[in-house]
Amino acid sequence: MTLISAIGLAAAPQRVVKVAVFPNVPAIFMDKQGEPYGFYVDMLREVAAKEGWDLRFVPGTWQESLDRVQSGEVDLLTCVAYTPERDRYLDYGQEPSFTVWSILYTHPGSGITNVLDTRNRRIALMRGDINGEHFRELCTQFNLSAVFSEYNGFSDVLQAVADGHADGGVTSNIYGYSQESLYGVERTPVVFSPFDHHFATREGQNGDLLAALDAYLRDGRNRPDSGYHRAINRWLSPQSKVGLPPWAWRTGLAILAALALSIAVAFTFRRKVGKATAEIRDLNRGLERELAERKRVAEQILHMVNGLSAATGESFLHELVKHLAQATEADVAFIGECLSAGDAGRIRTLSVFSRGVPGENFEYAQAGTPCERALRGEVCVFAAHVQESFPTCGMLRDQNADSYIGAPLVDSQGRTLGVLAVLHRASPASPAEVAALLRIFSTRAAAELERRNAEEARLLLERQMQHAQKLESLGVLAGGIAHDFNNLLTAMLGHMNVAQLKLAPESPAMPHLDSLEQIIHRAADLTRQMLAYSGKGRFVVRPYDLNHVVQEVTHLLEVSIPKKIALRFQLAPVLPLVEADAAQIQQVIMNLVTNAADAIGETEGTIRLSTGSLEVDRAYLDQVFQGQDLAPGAYVTLEVSDSGCGMTPEIQARIFEPFFTTKLSGRGLGLSATVGILRGHHAGLRIYSEAGHGTTFKLLFPASEVLGEAAPAPAAAPAPSGRVTVLLVDDEEMIREAAAAALESLGLTVITAGNGFEALDVLHHRGGEVDVVLMDLTMPHMDGREAFQEIRRILPQLPVILSSGYSEQESLQDFMGRGLTAFLQKPYTLRTLEQTVLGAVGKGPKDM
């Protein structure tokens, strides 16, 4: 039975496995007689003997091999790099079979020493090859426009370079090192994109082949004496010899000639032969060490890529410098960003890995450092004695660095964002390899910085828009409330003034009416602050010296704060003038000083007022006064600092909201009015505050081009004599009643109208009787603007006074140069009403 079973097994047919072969020395290729060779052939034959496979090798180009495995004409493909496109029709072995990287070759005298030199050059690539795709991506990242030509194999690529049909060609490192001397081409320092080779089959088929090869690779890579390592060493050791430079060949021939001659004169030349033989052995050992180092670097690159593939943001930056320090055996690795124009010439680190552990971030000036050169656009290498080249660089001295290698971080627009650098206490073994690593990963780091900056800019813009919308909506609400309150206060004040006139001075009701008038004026002050917050406050704008404005309010400031608080002034001796309403600016100063005094409380403290001048550019405004509508140019500054309790970020975010206050007796309108006044003056505001460390308000006023103060306004015209008839136009009945009573108490005749249509009807029938028109600006059906235009058309000389609960500045912007006689701000007193109305009679229209 045993014999029969053995005979049965011997007669069992072997599994036929078709393997695609393409020219890729020394991995897999066919000789001129059609025999397959290469370390992949050796590996497959070892597995085939164990698994009972009958290997059939199918020759062709790389692209043909890919097509054949996709169509099922062959069962197995070697040397396959993973790509998402290939993954759609291939299954890959789980275990990588070999790690390679891409390299650029040129012909002697091409002048190509780095990737930037390939701009507008002719570059040869193998059709369908991943090395060529990697080079296309590299050119895209650097915005390089090279001219690409595709060939069927690496041999055609190198031949095109040798013949001058191409300026450069891209191959894998193992093919290039083994064949470069045959074509007379030269390696360049452009080494990039390490990747793994895998065995691959058509998707869904021949999974048993991949399983057997995975088991072979797992076992073989862990045993130095395995068939896997024998195959690699057999084919890569000769590779180093084939790739010797021409001078090494000449030396070898000379040695052979010496050996031949030594047959006759062995004793004379024995020592020379021995010396030459030792040199060749040393050269071979050096090449072996180079190969081992390149393999180590490739493994490090692969390790870095795997470690960084899932990281983003701050995590990516930390992982990058850690892996970079480990891969380059650096004492310090860091990534730094160039600070904005406001701090031009400085670098701030974003992540540091120092001597095996994460380090603390630091900041330093670019000037006098090797980073200054690296930021110009090229990898900067100082392999040794870097501190001698930059004796004033504190950063190198602090890190005890002897070697510096740094690469610029350039974004997609060609802007330099920062630097990626490694420092060694002793010169690294291979500075060129370190520089190549930095060059590879600086592109990815720059992309991450660009993504982070774009995200921060988007969030900042969103916050600015939300803040502006919030202020605008609150301003509209505050302005509307103030307008309606002013109408109510106007009616109250009118009736009260009439009552005061009708009562005898000794009447017991007079003190109460006087108190009521004071209360109404305080209510009017509140509405003015609300209008100021909305940016619609009344401004009498003239050129002022800010120092004079501060000095005029000094006495009031001193009596408004506790005696334990010292008031200090640091006023610049000479300041440009500013266009301002002095009363409003003094209100701002009072608000800030009283708030500062409240922040100091009952303890001793200091409030400091400082003035100065400043010339600012757009970068400074974007950084310090971001989100505020300020233009670059000359400004006058006012700072109010205190030694008080400071503010938390949460309180800072709300201090300008109306009715928000931290005081028990506060109304929450002081700072709200302040921000509105500053907005009306096109001024900027910046707050520096920290809980427990005081607060500083920095104000920025645009400097005026006026050299002297404006002349004072002309005195009011004297009141006319004789009977005066006033056409009073207002849609609020309570205001018509109050104003009519007030005017009649002055001895004036009053005709009333509820809107613009009624006013025009009165003028049409009784226009000759009317001496002056007092008209509200905001009315239904026909408002004051439309009615004013019609009055100007039919009675161009009739004096017209407009009145509004909004400010003069807000209300009159549509009437400049159109002949408006006067403006009366609500609420108004009987005296103000008398002066305005009687002053307007006889004036006629004027250019306001």
C-alpha positions in Angstrom: 0.0 0.0 0.0 2.8 2.3 0.8 4.5 1.6 -2.5 1.2 2.2 -4.4 0.7 5.5 -2.5 4.3 6.7 -3.4 3.7 5.8 -7.0 0.5 7.8 -6.9 2.2 10.8 -5.5 5.0 10.6 -8.0 2.6 10.5 -10.8 0.6 13.6 -9.5 0.8 16.5 -12.0 2.8 19.6 -10.9 1.0 23.0 -10.6 2.0 25.1 -13.7 2.8 28.7 -12.6 3.3 31.3 -15.3 5.6 34.1 -14.2 6.0 37.4 -16.0 9.6 38.4 -16.8 10.7 41.9 -17.8 14.1 43.6 -18.0 14.9 44.6 -14.4 18.5 43.6 -13.6 19.4 42.2 -11.1 15.9 41.5 -9.8 14.5 39.6 -12.8 15.5 39.5 -16.4 16.2 37.1 -19.4 19.6 36.6 -21.0 20.1 36.4 -24.8 19.4 32.7 -24.8 16.0 33.2 -23.2 17.0 31.9 -19.7 15.5 33.8 -16.7 17.8 35.2 -14.0 17.8 37.4 -11.0 17.2 37.1 -7.3 13.5 36.8 -7.8 14.0 33.9 -10.1 16.2 32.2 -7.4 13.5 32.8 -4.7 10.7 31.4 -7.0 12.7 28.3 -7.8 13.3 27.6 -4.1 9.6 28.0 -3.3 8.6 26.0 -6.5 10.8 23.0 -5.4 9.1 22.9 -2.0 5.5 23.5 -3.3 5.7 21.3 -6.5 5.3 24.2 -9.0 6.2 24.0 -12.6 7.5 27.5 -13.4 7.0 28.9 -16.9 8.6 32.3 -17.5 6.8 34.7 -19.9 9.1 37.5 -21.3 7.9 41.0 -22.1 8.1 44.7 -21.1 6.9 45.9 -17.8 3.7 47.3 -19.2 3.0 44.1 -21.1 3.6 42.1 -17.8 1.1 44.3 -16.0 -1.5 43.8 -18.8 -0.9 40.0 -18.9 -1.4 39.5 -15.2 -4.6 41.7 -15.4 -5.9 39.6 -18.2 -5.0 36.3 -16.6 -2.3 35.3 -19.2 0.2 35.0 -16.4 -0.3 33.9 -12.8 2.4 35.8 -10.9 4.1 39.2 -11.2 7.2 40.3 -9.2 8.5 43.8 -8.3 5.1 45.3 -7.9 4.7 48.6 -6.0 1.3 49.3 -4.4 -0.9 52.0 -6.0 -4.7 52.5 -5.6 -5.2 52.1 -9.3 -3.4 48.7 -9.4 -5.2 47.6 -6.3 -8.5 47.5 -8.3 -7.3 44.5 -10.4 -4.4 43.0 -8.3 -4.0 41.1 -5.1 -0.8 41.7 -3.2 1.3 39.5 -1.0 1.1 40.6 2.7 4.9 40.5 3.1 7.1 43.0 1.1 9.7 41.2 -0.9 12.3 44.1 -1.2 12.6 47.8 -0.6 13.9 50.2 -3.4 13.9 53.9 -4.1 14.0 56.1 -7.2 17.0 57.8 -8.6 17.6 60.3 -11.4 20.5 59.8 -13.9 22.0 62.3 -16.3 24.7 62.3 -18.9 28.0 64.0 -18.1 27.9 67.8 -18.4 24.1 68.0 -18.2 24.3 70.5 -15.3 21.6 68.7 -13.3 22.6 68.6 -9.6 19.1 68.9 -8.0 15.5 68.5 -8.8 15.1 72.2 -9.6 17.6 71.9 -12.4 15.1 69.6 -14.3 12.8 72.6 -15.1 12.0 72.5 -18.9 14.5 69.5 -19.3 13.8 66.3 -21.2 13.3 63.4 -18.8 13.0 59.7 -19.8 10.7 57.4 -17.8 9.7 53.7 -18.2 6.1 53.3 -19.3 3.8 52.3 -16.4 6.6 52.5 -13.9 6.0 53.8 -10.3 9.5 55.4 -10.2 8.5 57.7 -13.1 5.1 58.5 -11.4 7.0 59.5 -8.2 9.2 61.8 -10.2 6.1 63.4 -11.9 4.7 64.1 -8.5 8.0 65.6 -7.3 8.0 68.0 -10.2 4.4 68.9 -9.5 5.2 69.7 -5.9 8.0 72.0 -7.0 6.0 73.6 -9.8 8.5 72.3 -12.4 7.5 71.9 -16.0 9.7 69.0 -17.4 9.2 67.3 -20.8 8.6 63.6 -20.2 9.2 60.7 -22.7 8.2 57.1 -22.0 10.2 54.0 -23.0 9.5 50.3 -22.7 12.3 49.5 -20.2 15.0 50.9 -17.9 17.6 50.0 -20.5 15.9 52.2 -23.0 15.7 55.0 -20.4 19.5 54.9 -19.7 20.3 54.5 -23.4 18.2 57.7 -24.2 20.2 59.6 -21.6 23.6 58.2 -22.9 22.7 59.1 -26.5 21.6 62.7 -25.5 18.0 62.1 -26.5 17.1 62.9 -22.9 18.7 65.2 -20.3 17.8 62.8 -17.5 16.3 59.4 -16.8 14.6 57.8 -13.8 15.2 54.2 -12.7 15.1 52.2 -9.5 18.3 52.2 -7.5 19.0 48.5 -7.9 18.8 48.7 -11.7 20.7 51.9 -11.9 23.6 50.8 -9.6 24.1 47.6 -11.6 23.9 49.1 -15.1 25.1 52.7 -14.9 28.7 52.0 -15.9 27.5 50.2 -19.1 25.8 53.3 -20.3 28.3 55.9 -19.1 25.6 57.9 -17.2 26.0 59.7 -13.9 24.0 59.5 -10.7 22.6 62.7 -9.3 21.8 63.6 -5.7 18.1 63.4 -6.6 17.2 60.3 -4.6 13.5 60.1 -3.6 10.3 58.1 -2.8 11.3 54.7 -1.2 8.7 52.0 -1.6 8.3 48.2 -1.2 8.1 45.6 -3.8 5.5 42.8 -3.5 4.5 39.7 -5.4 1.1 40.1 -7.0 -1.6 38.1 -8.8 -4.8 38.8 -10.6 -7.5 39.9 -8.1 -9.4 36.9 -6.7 -7.1 34.3 -8.2 -3.9 32.4 -7.2 -4.2 33.3 -3.5 -2.3 30.0 -2.7 0.7 31.3 -4.6 0.8 34.5 -2.5 0.3 32.6 0.8 3.3 30.3 0.0 5.5 33.3 -0.9 4.4 35.2 2.2 5.5 32.2 4.4 8.8 32.0 2.5 9.5 35.8 3.0 8.5 35.8 6.7 10.9 32.9 7.4 13.7 34.0 5.1 14.0 37.7 6.2 14.5 36.6 9.8 17.4 34.2 9.1 20.6 35.5 7.6 21.5 32.1 6.2 18.2 31.6 4.4 17.7 31.2 0.7 16.1 34.7 0.6 19.3 36.3 1.8 21.5 34.0 -0.4 19.6 35.2 -3.5 19.8 38.9 -2.5 23.6 38.7 -1.7 24.3 36.6 -4.8 22.9 39.3 -7.1 23.6 42.5 -5.2 27.3 41.9 -4.4 28.3 41.8 -8.1 26.1 44.9 -8.5 28.6 46.9 -6.5 31.5 45.7 -8.6 29.7 46.4 -11.9 28.9 49.9 -10.7 32.5 50.8 -10.0 33.6 54.2 -11.5 35.9 54.2 -14.6 39.0 55.0 -12.6 38.4 51.8 -10.5 38.3 49.8 -13.7 41.6 51.3 -14.9 43.1 50.6 -11.5 41.9 47.0 -11.7 43.4 46.6 -15.2 46.6 48.0 -14.0 46.7 45.5 -11.2 46.0 42.6 -13.6 48.9 43.8 -15.7 51.0 44.0 -12.7 50.0 40.5 -11.7 50.8 39.3 -15.2 54.2 40.9 -15.0 54.7 39.5 -11.5 54.8 36.0 -13.0 58.2 37.0 -14.3 59.3 39.3 -11.6 57.2 38.0 -8.6 59.6 39.0 -5.9 60.0 42.6 -7.1 56.3 43.5 -7.4 54.8 41.3 -4.7 54.4 44.1 -2.3 52.8 46.4 -4.9 50.3 43.7 -5.8 49.5 43.1 -2.2 48.9 46.8 -1.7 46.6 47.1 -4.8 44.7 44.0 -3.7 44.1 45.5 -0.3 42.8 48.7 -2.0 40.3 46.8 -4.0 39.1 44.9 -0.9 38.8 48.2 0.9 36.8 49.6 -2.0 34.5 46.6 -2.0 34.0 46.9 1.8 33.2 50.6 1.3 30.6 49.8 -1.3 29.1 47.1 0.9 28.9 49.6 3.7 27.3 52.2 1.4 24.7 49.6 0.3 24.0 48.7 3.9 23.7 52.3 4.8 21.3 53.0 1.9 19.2 50.0 2.9 19.2 51.3 6.5 18.1 54.8 5.3 15.4 53.2 3.1 14.1 51.3 6.0 14.1 54.5 8.1 12.2 56.3 5.4 9.6 53.5 5.2 9.3 53.6 9.0 8.8 57.4 8.9 6.2 57.1 6.2 4.3 54.4 8.1 4.5 56.5 11.3 3.4 59.7 9.7 0.7 58.3 7.4 -2.2 58.7 9.9 -1.0 61.8 11.7 -2.2 65.4 11.1 -1.9 68.8 12.7 0.2 69.1 15.8 0.5 65.3 16.0 2.1 65.2 12.6 4.7 67.9 13.5 5.7 66.1 16.7 5.9 62.7 14.9 7.9 64.2 12.0 10.7 65.7 14.1 10.9 62.5 16.3 11.2 60.1 13.3 13.6 62.5 11.6 15.9 62.7 14.6 15.9 58.9 14.8 16.5 58.4 11.1 19.4 60.9 10.9 20.8 60.1 14.3 20.5 63.8 15.1 20.9 65.3 18.6 18.2 67.9 17.8 15.5 68.0 15.1 13.0 70.9 14.9 10.4 72.5 12.6 10.1 76.2 12.8 7.8 78.8 11.2 8.6 82.3 10.0 6.7 84.8 12.1 4.5 87.3 10.4 5.7 90.7 9.1 5.1 92.3 12.5 8.0 90.2 13.9 9.9 89.9 10.6 13.2 88.2 10.8 12.3 85.7 13.5 11.6 81.9 13.6 9.4 80.2 16.2 9.7 76.4 16.6 6.5 74.4 16.4 8.0 71.1 17.6 11.4 70.1 18.9 12.9 66.6 19.5 16.1 66.9 21.5 18.4 64.1 22.6 15.8 61.4 22.5 12.8 63.2 24.1 10.4 66.0 23.1 12.0 69.4 23.7 10.7 72.8 24.6 9.8 75.2 21.8 12.0 78.3 21.4 12.3 81.5 19.3 15.3 83.1 17.6 16.2 85.7 15.0 17.0 84.5 11.5 19.9 87.0 11.0 23.3 85.4 11.6 22.0 81.8 11.5 22.2 79.1 8.9 18.4 79.1 8.7 18.7 82.5 7.0 20.4 80.7 4.1 18.1 77.7 4.1 15.1 80.0 3.8 16.3 81.3 0.5 15.0 78.1 -1.1 17.7 75.4 -1.0 18.8 72.7 1.4 21.6 74.2 3.5 24.4 71.8 4.7 27.1 72.6 7.2 28.5 69.2 7.9 31.0 70.4 10.6 32.2 73.4 12.5 29.0 75.3 11.9 29.5 77.6 14.9 32.7 78.9 13.3 30.7 80.0 10.3 28.0 81.6 12.5 29.8 82.8 15.6 26.9 85.1 16.7 24.2 82.4 16.5 22.9 81.8 20.0 20.6 79.0 18.8 23.6 76.9 17.7 25.5 77.7 20.9 22.5 76.8 23.1 22.1 73.4 21.3 25.9 72.7 21.3 25.7 72.0 17.5 28.7 71.2 15.3 26.6 70.3 12.2 23.5 71.9 10.7 21.4 70.7 7.9 18.1 72.5 7.1 15.5 72.6 4.3 13.0 75.4 3.5 9.3 74.8 3.8 7.8 76.2 0.6 4.0 76.2 0.1 2.1 75.7 -3.2 2.3 79.4 -4.0 6.1 79.5 -3.7 6.1 81.3 -0.3 8.6 80.2 2.3 6.7 79.3 5.5 9.6 78.0 7.7 12.4 75.6 8.0 13.0 71.9 8.8 16.4 71.3 10.4 18.6 68.7 12.2 21.6 69.5 14.4 24.4 67.1 15.3 27.0 67.5 18.0 29.5 65.8 15.7 29.5 65.6 11.9 27.0 63.0 10.5 28.3 60.0 8.7 26.5 60.9 5.4 25.4 64.6 5.2 24.1 64.0 1.6 21.8 61.3 2.8 20.5 63.5 5.6 19.9 66.3 3.2 18.0 64.0 0.9 15.7 63.0 3.8 15.1 66.6 4.6 14.3 67.4 1.0 11.8 64.5 0.9 9.9 65.3 4.1 10.1 69.1 3.9 7.5 69.0 1.1 5.0 67.1 3.3 5.8 69.4 6.3 5.2 72.5 4.1 1.8 71.1 3.0 0.8 70.5 6.6 1.8 74.1 7.6 -0.1 75.5 4.6 -3.2 73.5 5.6 -2.9 74.6 9.2 -2.5 78.3 8.2 -5.5 78.1 5.9 -7.6 76.6 8.6 -6.6 79.3 11.1 -7.3 82.0 8.6 -10.8 80.5 7.9 -11.6 80.3 11.7 -10.3 83.9 12.2 -12.5 85.1 9.3 -15.5 83.3 10.8 -14.9 84.9 14.2 -14.5 88.3 12.7 -17.7 88.0 10.7 -19.6 86.7 13.7 -18.3 89.6 15.8 -19.1 92.2 13.1 -22.6 90.8 12.7 -23.1 90.8 16.4 -22.0 94.4 16.8 -24.1 95.5 13.8 -27.3 93.9 15.1 -26.7 95.2 18.6 -26.0 98.6 17.1 -29.2 98.6 15.1 -31.1 97.6 18.2 -29.5 100.3 20.4 -30.0 103.0 17.8 -33.7 102.1 17.4 -34.3 102.1 21.1 -32.5 105.4 21.6 -34.5 107.0 18.8 -37.8 105.9 20.3 -36.7 107.0 23.8 -35.7 110.4 22.5 -39.2 110.9 21.0 -40.7 110.1 24.4 -38.2 112.3 26.2 -38.9 115.2 23.8 -42.7 115.1 24.7 -41.9 114.9 28.4 -39.4 117.7 28.3 -41.7 120.0 26.2 -44.7 119.6 28.6 -42.5 120.0 31.6 -40.9 123.2 30.3 -44.3 124.7 29.5 -45.4 123.8 33.1 -42.4 125.5 34.5 -43.3 128.7 32.5 -46.8 128.7 33.8 -45.9 128.3 37.4 -44.7 131.0 39.6 -41.1 130.7 40.7 -42.1 130.3 44.3 -44.5 127.5 43.5 -43.9 124.4 45.7 -44.1 122.3 42.5 -41.0 124.0 40.9 -38.4 122.0 42.8 -40.1 118.8 41.7 -40.2 119.9 38.1 -36.5 120.9 38.3 -35.7 117.4 39.6 -37.8 115.9 36.8 -35.8 117.9 34.2 -32.6 116.6 35.6 -33.9 113.0 35.5 -34.9 113.5 31.8 -31.5 114.9 31.0 -29.9 111.8 32.6 -32.2 109.6 30.5 -31.1 111.6 27.5 -27.4 110.9 28.4 -28.2 107.2 28.4 -29.7 107.4 24.9 -26.7 109.4 23.7 -24.5 106.6 25.0 -26.6 104.0 23.2 -26.4 106.1 20.0 -22.6 106.3 20.5 -22.5 102.5 20.8 -24.4 102.1 17.6 -21.9 104.4 15.9 -24.6 107.1 15.3 -23.6 109.6 18.0 -23.4 113.3 17.3 -19.8 114.4 16.6 -18.6 118.0 16.2 -15.4 117.0 14.5 -12.3 119.4 14.4 -8.6 118.9 14.3 -7.3 118.5 17.9 -4.0 117.8 19.7 -4.7 114.6 21.7 -2.5 115.9 24.5 -4.7 118.9 24.9 -7.8 116.7 25.0 -6.3 114.6 27.8 -5.1 117.7 29.7 -8.5 119.3 29.6 -10.1 116.3 31.3 -7.2 115.9 33.8 -8.9 117.7 36.7 -12.1 115.8 36.3 -10.2 112.5 36.2 -8.3 113.3 39.4 -11.6 114.0 41.4 -13.3 111.0 39.9 -10.9 108.3 41.3 -10.0 107.4 44.9 -7.0 109.2 46.4 -5.2 105.9 46.9 -4.9 105.6 43.1 -2.1 107.5 41.5 -2.7 109.1 38.0 0.4 109.2 35.9 0.8 110.9 32.5 3.4 110.1 29.8 2.5 112.4 27.0 4.6 112.7 23.9 6.1 116.2 23.4 4.9 116.5 19.8 1.9 114.8 18.2 0.2 115.0 14.9 -3.4 116.4 15.1 -6.4 114.1 15.0 -9.9 114.7 13.5 -12.1 114.2 16.6 -15.0 115.4 18.7 -13.2 116.4 21.9 -16.2 115.9 24.1 -16.7 112.3 22.8 -13.0 111.5 23.2 -13.0 112.9 26.8 -16.0 110.6 27.4 -13.9 107.7 26.2 -11.1 108.7 28.5 -13.4 109.1 31.5 -15.0 105.6 30.8 -11.6 103.9 30.6 -10.2 105.7 33.7 -13.2 105.0 35.9 -13.2 101.3 34.8 -9.5 101.2 35.6 -10.2 102.6 39.1 -12.9 100.1 39.7 -10.5 97.3 38.6 -8.0 98.5 41.3 -10.7 98.8 43.9 -9.9 99.9 47.5 -6.1 99.0 47.3 -3.3 101.3 46.2 -2.6 101.3 42.5 -1.6 103.3 39.4 -3.4 104.4 36.3 -1.1 105.5 33.5 -2.2 107.6 30.4 0.3 107.6 27.6 0.3 109.2 24.1 2.5 108.7 21.1 2.6 108.5 17.3 3.1 105.4 15.1 3.4 104.6 11.5 1.8 101.2 10.7 1.7 98.9 7.7 -1.0 96.4 6.7 0.9 93.4 8.3 1.0 95.2 11.7 -2.7 96.0 11.5 -3.7 92.5 10.5 -1.7 91.1 13.5 -2.4 93.6 16.3 -5.8 95.1 15.2 -7.2 92.2 13.3 -10.8 92.5 12.2 -10.9 96.3 12.5 -11.4 98.6 9.4 -8.1 100.5 9.6 -5.9 101.7 6.8 -2.1 101.7 6.9 -0.5 105.1 7.6 0.2 107.5 10.4 -1.7 107.1 13.7 -1.7 108.8 17.2 -1.9 106.4 20.1 -3.5 106.7 23.5 -2.9 104.0 26.1 -4.7 103.7 29.5 -3.0 101.1 31.7 -3.9 100.1 35.3 -2.4 97.8 37.9 -5.8 96.3 38.8 -7.2 92.8 38.8 -7.2 92.3 35.1 -9.7 90.3 33.1 -10.3 86.7 32.1 -10.7 85.8 28.4 -14.4 85.2 29.1 -15.0 88.7 30.4 -12.9 90.3 27.7 -15.2 88.6 25.1 -18.2 90.4 26.5 -17.1 93.8 27.9 -18.4 95.8 24.9 -21.9 94.3 24.9 -24.5 96.8 26.0 -25.9 96.3 29.5 -23.1 93.8 30.4 -21.3 94.8 33.6 -19.3 93.2 36.4 -20.2 96.2 38.8 -23.1 96.0 41.2 -24.1 99.6 40.3 -23.1 99.6 36.7 -25.4 100.0 33.6 -23.1 98.3 31.1 -23.1 101.2 28.6 -19.7 102.9 29.2 -17.5 100.6 27.2 -20.4 100.0 24.7 -20.5 103.7 24.0 -16.7 103.8 23.9 -16.5 101.2 21.1 -19.2 103.1 19.1 -17.3 106.5 19.5 -14.1 104.8 18.3 -15.9 103.3 15.4 -17.3 106.7 14.4 -13.8 108.2 14.6 -12.4 105.3 12.4 -10.1 104.5 15.4 -8.8 101.1 16.5 -8.8 99.4 19.9 -6.6 96.6 21.3 -6.9 95.2 24.8 -4.0 93.6 26.7 -5.2 92.0 30.0 -4.5 89.0 32.2 -6.3 88.0 35.4 -4.2 89.4 38.3 -1.9 91.4 36.1 -3.8 94.6 35.1 -5.2 95.8 31.9 -4.1 98.1 29.0 -6.4 99.7 26.5 -4.5 100.8 23.4 -6.4 103.3 21.1 -5.3 104.2 17.6 -6.5 107.4 16.0 -5.8 108.3 12.4 -3.5 111.3 12.1 -5.0 114.4 10.4 -3.3 116.1 7.5 -4.5 119.5 8.9 -1.7 121.6 10.4 -3.8 123.8 12.6 -7.1 123.8 14.5 -10.3 124.7 12.7 -11.8 128.1 13.3 -14.7 128.2 15.8 -18.3 128.1 14.5 -19.9 131.5 13.8 -22.3 132.8 16.5 -26.0 132.3 16.2 -28.0 135.0 14.4 -30.1 137.2 16.6 -33.8 136.4 16.9 -36.1 138.3 14.5 -38.8 140.7 15.7 -42.5 140.4 14.9 -45.0 137.6 14.9 -43.6 134.2 13.7 -45.6 131.3 12.3 -44.1 127.8 12.6 -45.3 124.8 10.6 -44.7 121.9 13.0 -44.6 118.5 11.2 -44.3 115.2 13.3 -46.1 111.9 13.2 -46.1 111.5 17.0 -49.2 113.3 18.4 -47.6 113.7 21.9 -44.6 115.5 20.3 -46.9 117.8 18.3 -48.8 118.7 21.4 -45.7 119.2 23.6 -43.7 121.2 20.9 -46.8 123.2 19.9 -47.4 124.2 23.6 -43.7 125.1 24.0 -43.7 127.2 20.8 -46.9 128.9 21.7 -45.5 129.7 25.2 -42.8 131.6 23.3 -45.4 133.7 21.6 -45.2 131.9 18.3 -48.1 130.8 16.0 -48.1 127.1 15.3 -49.7 125.1 12.5 -49.4 121.3 12.8 -49.2 118.5 10.3 -48.9 114.7 10.9 -46.7 113.8 7.9 -45.1 115.1 4.7 -48.3 115.1 2.6 -50.2 117.1 5.2 -47.3 119.6 5.4 -47.3 120.1 1.6 -51.1 120.6 1.7 -50.7 123.3 4.4 -48.0 125.1 2.3 -50.1 124.9 -0.8 -53.0 126.7 0.8 -51.2 128.9 3.5 -47.6 129.0 2.4 -47.5 132.8 2.6 -48.2 132.6 6.3 -45.5 130.2 7.2 -42.1 131.7 8.3 -40.3 128.5 9.2 -40.9 124.7 9.1 -39.9 122.4 12.0 -40.2 118.8 10.6 -39.4 115.3 11.9 -37.1 113.2 9.8 -38.8 109.8 10.3 -42.5 109.7 9.4 -44.9 107.3 7.6 -46.3 107.9 4.1 -43.9 110.8 3.2 -40.9 111.2 5.5 -38.8 114.3 6.1 -36.4 113.7 3.3 -39.1 113.5 0.6 -41.0 116.4 2.1 -37.9 118.6 2.3 -37.2 118.0 -1.4 -40.7 119.1 -2.4 -40.5 122.2 -0.1 -37.3 123.2 -1.7 -38.9 122.9 -5.1 -42.0 124.9 -4.4 -40.6 127.4 -1.8 -36.9 127.4 -2.2 -36.3 130.3 0.3 -38.5 129.0 3.2 -36.3 128.1 6.2 -36.6 124.3 7.1 -35.4 122.8 10.4 -35.2 119.0 10.6 -35.5 117.2 13.9 -34.7 113.5 14.8 -34.0 111.1 17.6 -31.0 110.0 15.7 -27.8 112.1 15.7 -27.1 115.0 13.5 -24.2 113.2 11.8 -26.4 110.2 11.0 -29.5 112.3 10.0 -27.9 115.0 7.8 -25.6 112.9 5.6 -28.3 113.0 2.8 -28.8 116.8 3.1 -25.3 118.2 2.8 -25.3 121.0 0.2 -29.1 121.1 -0.3 -30.0 124.2 1.7 -31.1 122.8 5.1 -31.4 125.6 7.6 -30.8 123.9 10.9 -31.0 120.6 12.8 -32.6 120.0 16.2 -31.6 116.9 18.1 -34.2 115.2 20.2 -34.8 115.6 23.1 -34.5 119.4 23.2 -35.2 121.9 25.9 -37.5 124.9 25.5 -34.4 127.2 25.4 -32.8 125.1 22.6 -36.1 125.1 20.7 -36.4 128.9 21.0 -32.8 129.5 19.9 -33.0 127.2 16.9 -36.4 128.3 15.6 -35.9 132.1 16.1 -32.4 131.8 14.8 -33.6 130.2 11.6 -36.3 132.8 10.8 -34.8 135.3 8.3 -31.8 133.1 7.5 -33.4 131.1 4.7 -31.7 128.0 3.4 -28.0 127.5 3.9 -25.4 125.0 2.9 -25.0 122.5 5.8 
